[in-house]
Amino acid sequence: QVQLVESGGGLVQAGGSLRLSCAASGRTFSSSNMGWFRQAPGKEREFVGAINWRGGSTYYADSVKGRFTISRDNAKNTVYLQMKSLKPEDTAVYYCAADRSGRFYYNPTMKDYDYWGQGTQVTVSS
């Protein structure tokens, strides 16, 4: 069982930065791949990026590549999403999710993610 709690969201001007955190409880965090997703009003939830269980591999959606960075600290049971050069179109509720499948491959979908946080709101003003 993994429980995930996101934090760090808020209101920021375009061009600004935010760092989201996702704190996990449970023994399996350090062996779980972790993903970040977002959902804007009226839109489907979309993939943002993912990091493998060791933290050595990441991949990102094209829309955020070069602006967002995912990292993790397994000693703190926390995964981070550093967001820079934010745009109004980045406005959404951001979710972290855990994938305990043991496989890390390019998967920009919700498949394999079996635990989700409650989300944190990010609003980027123009």
C-alpha positions in Angstrom: 0.0 0.0 0.0 1.3 3.4 -0.9 -0.2 6.7 0.1 0.8 9.9 -1.8 0.3 13.5 -0.8 1.2 16.3 -3.2 2.1 19.8 -2.0 3.7 23.0 -3.4 1.1 24.1 -5.8 -0.1 27.7 -6.0 -0.5 30.8 -8.1 2.5 32.0 -10.1 3.0 34.4 -13.0 4.0 33.3 -16.4 7.7 32.7 -16.6 7.9 31.8 -12.9 8.9 28.6 -11.2 7.3 26.2 -8.7 8.5 23.0 -7.1 5.9 20.3 -6.3 6.5 17.6 -3.8 4.9 14.2 -3.4 5.4 12.6 -0.1 4.9 8.8 0.0 4.2 6.5 2.9 4.6 2.8 2.6 7.5 0.4 2.2 7.3 0.1 -1.6 8.0 3.7 -2.5 11.7 3.1 -3.0 11.0 0.3 -5.5 8.3 2.2 -7.3 8.6 4.1 -10.5 6.9 7.5 -10.1 4.9 9.6 -12.5 3.5 13.1 -12.6 0.2 13.9 -14.4 -2.0 16.9 -14.7 -5.6 17.7 -15.5 -6.8 21.1 -16.7 -10.5 22.0 -16.4 -12.6 20.2 -19.0 -9.6 18.2 -20.3 -8.5 14.6 -19.8 -5.6 13.8 -17.4 -2.4 13.9 -19.2 1.1 12.6 -18.6 3.8 15.0 -17.6 6.9 12.9 -16.8 8.2 9.9 -14.9 11.2 8.7 -13.0 12.4 5.2 -12.4 12.7 3.7 -8.9 16.4 4.6 -8.6 16.1 8.1 -9.9 18.6 7.5 -12.7 16.2 7.7 -15.6 13.4 10.1 -16.5 11.3 11.0 -19.5 8.9 13.8 -20.2 6.0 14.9 -22.3 7.1 17.1 -25.2 5.0 20.0 -23.8 7.2 20.2 -20.7 10.6 18.9 -21.9 13.4 21.3 -21.1 11.2 23.2 -18.5 10.2 20.5 -16.0 12.5 18.2 -14.0 11.6 15.2 -11.9 13.8 14.0 -9.1 13.4 11.9 -6.1 14.9 11.3 -2.7 14.2 7.7 -1.6 15.6 8.4 1.9 12.8 11.0 2.3 10.2 9.0 0.4 9.6 12.0 -1.8 9.5 12.8 -5.5 9.7 16.3 -6.8 8.6 18.2 -9.9 10.6 21.3 -10.6 8.7 23.5 -13.0 10.4 26.5 -14.7 9.3 29.0 -17.4 5.7 28.3 -16.5 3.1 29.1 -19.1 -0.7 29.8 -18.6 -1.3 26.5 -20.4 0.5 24.7 -17.5 -2.5 25.6 -15.3 -3.9 22.3 -14.0 -4.3 20.0 -11.0 -1.0 18.1 -10.7 -1.0 14.5 -9.5 1.8 12.1 -8.6 1.3 8.4 -9.1 3.2 5.2 -8.2 3.9 2.3 -10.5 4.9 -0.8 -8.8 5.1 -3.0 -11.9 8.9 -3.1 -11.8 9.1 -2.2 -15.5 10.4 1.2 -16.6 9.7 2.0 -20.2 8.2 4.9 -22.3 4.6 4.9 -21.1 2.9 8.3 -21.3 -0.4 6.8 -20.1 -2.0 6.0 -16.8 -1.4 2.3 -17.4 0.6 0.6 -14.6 0.0 3.5 -12.1 -1.9 2.0 -9.3 -1.7 4.6 -6.5 -2.5 8.3 -6.9 -2.3 11.4 -4.8 -5.2 13.8 -4.3 -3.6 16.5 -6.5 -2.3 20.0 -6.0 -3.5 23.1 -8.0 -1.1 25.0 -10.1 -2.3 28.3 -11.6 -0.2 30.3 -14.0 -1.4 33.8 -14.7 -0.5 35.7 -17.9 
